[in-house]
Amino acid sequence: MFDQNLKTKFYINHVEREDATGELKELYSHFPAEVMLPGMILIKSAVPELVRLNAEELAYFTKLPTISGKLITAIRYILAVRVHSAHCTNVNGGLLITMGMTEDMIAALLENEACDCFTDKENALIPFAVKATLSPDSVNREDMDKVRAVGWTDEELLQIVVAAINSLAGVNVFKVFQVKEK
């Protein structure tokens, strides 16, 4: 379902996993070998310090006590599909598979912005994060009250929105430097 051998061409120099050395090789090792590297990491390899900063940010979000990496990845997957980023769709879809989701679960997630593999509380957060990322001006008090009502705190809401919007920023950086097929 997810092509982990997809090769993207870029307008700027970057370092592929197999060519990485030193600190960049170490940073790349934090990403599962069976899943292609995220596009934002590949692009940022032109400036290894940006990769380090991005890796630190990703590490922060994977260590949140109440928001799982699987939930953040599910949100990133939906966003990648909605903004038509094949590379990011493949990366996040591949990650979801390694996290135990099936192709049917991923298809249901995309269709419903919810999955049986998440709690009701987590499922309430998914459409909120997608809406906040894709149409931030449309988020209103009712949206906030809805996710607060199932137990999400303001701190957690800020964390998930920042994680989701940062992933979209990564997609946009990727799209700027991706060679466009005519």
Disulfide bonds with the S-S distance in Angstrom:
none
